[in-house]
Amino acid sequence: MKKPYRIKKSRLFKKVYTNGRYYAEKHLVLYILKNKEEYNMVGYSVSKKIGNSVVRNRVKRLMRENFRKVSMDIKPGNYIVFTARIGSKDATYYDIEKSMEKALKRAKLFK
């Protein structure tokens, strides 16, 4: 995901959290809010409850890589935020992949 398509501002995260829909899975929660752009903007959030910085960054890398793999199959025009849950600190790559695909299917974001 290119840098301009990432959500970094806290006000935009809050907007997605308060106005968007959410889909909870075992390892992550997916928040979605429609936008008027022709592309998706994606953000990743990992709380300090998950673990130290090494663990949090690992979980973020896993989420980023899994989204990168499926990003071409996603409908454009959304703000998408992935929030890690406590169970994700021990999750493998395939666990995160399974949770992410399940949440995206429930949200009907695949083309």
C-alpha positions in Angstrom: 0.0 0.0 0.0 1.5 3.3 -1.0 2.0 5.9 1.7 -0.6 8.4 0.4 -3.3 5.7 0.8 -2.6 5.1 4.5 -4.6 6.6 7.3 -2.4 8.4 9.8 -4.4 11.2 11.3 -6.1 10.5 14.6 -9.2 12.5 13.6 -9.7 10.3 10.5 -9.3 7.2 12.7 -12.0 8.6 15.1 -14.3 9.4 12.2 -14.1 5.8 11.0 -14.6 4.4 14.5 -17.6 6.6 15.3 -19.4 6.7 11.9 -18.3 3.4 10.3 -19.5 -0.2 10.5 -17.4 -2.8 12.2 -16.9 -6.6 11.8 -15.2 -8.4 14.6 -13.2 -11.6 14.1 -11.0 -13.7 16.4 -7.7 -11.8 15.8 -8.8 -8.4 14.5 -11.7 -6.0 14.1 -12.4 -4.4 10.7 -13.9 -0.9 10.6 -15.3 0.5 7.3 -16.5 3.9 6.2 -17.4 4.9 2.7 -15.6 7.8 1.1 -15.9 9.6 -2.2 -12.5 8.7 -3.5 -11.6 6.2 -6.2 -9.2 4.4 -3.9 -9.2 2.8 -0.5 -7.4 4.4 2.5 -6.1 1.9 5.1 -5.0 2.2 8.7 -3.7 -0.2 11.2 -4.1 0.0 15.0 -2.4 -2.1 17.6 -3.0 -1.3 21.3 -0.3 -1.4 23.9 -2.4 -4.2 25.6 -1.1 -6.5 22.8 2.5 -6.5 24.0 5.8 -4.6 23.7 6.8 -2.7 20.6 8.4 -5.8 19.0 5.1 -7.7 19.2 3.0 -4.8 18.1 5.1 -4.1 15.1 5.1 -7.8 14.2 1.2 -7.8 14.3 1.1 -4.7 12.2 3.5 -6.2 9.6 1.3 -9.3 9.4 -1.8 -7.2 8.9 -0.1 -5.0 6.2 1.2 -8.0 4.3 -2.1 -9.8 4.3 -4.0 -6.7 3.1 -1.4 -6.1 0.4 -2.1 -9.6 -1.0 -5.9 -9.0 -1.2 -5.9 -5.3 -1.9 -6.4 -5.7 -5.7 -9.6 -7.7 -5.0 -11.2 -5.0 -2.8 -13.9 -2.6 -4.0 -12.5 1.0 -4.0 -14.0 4.0 -2.2 -13.6 3.1 1.5 -11.7 4.0 4.6 -10.6 0.7 6.1 -9.1 0.4 9.6 -7.8 -2.9 11.1 -7.6 -3.1 14.9 -5.7 -6.0 16.4 -7.3 -7.9 19.3 -5.4 -9.5 22.2 -5.4 -12.9 20.6 -3.4 -11.7 17.7 -0.1 -11.5 19.6 0.2 -15.3 19.4 -1.4 -15.6 16.0 0.5 -16.9 12.9 0.5 -15.4 9.5 -2.3 -17.8 8.4 -4.5 -17.0 11.4 -4.4 -13.3 10.6 -5.0 -14.1 6.9 -8.0 -16.2 7.7 -9.5 -13.6 10.1 -8.9 -10.8 7.6 -10.5 -12.6 4.7 -13.5 -13.6 6.8 -14.0 -10.0 7.9 -13.7 -8.6 4.4 -16.2 -11.2 3.1 -18.7 -10.3 5.8 -18.3 -6.7 4.9 -18.9 -7.6 1.2 -15.8 -5.7 0.1 -14.5 -8.2 -2.4 -15.2 -7.4 -6.1 
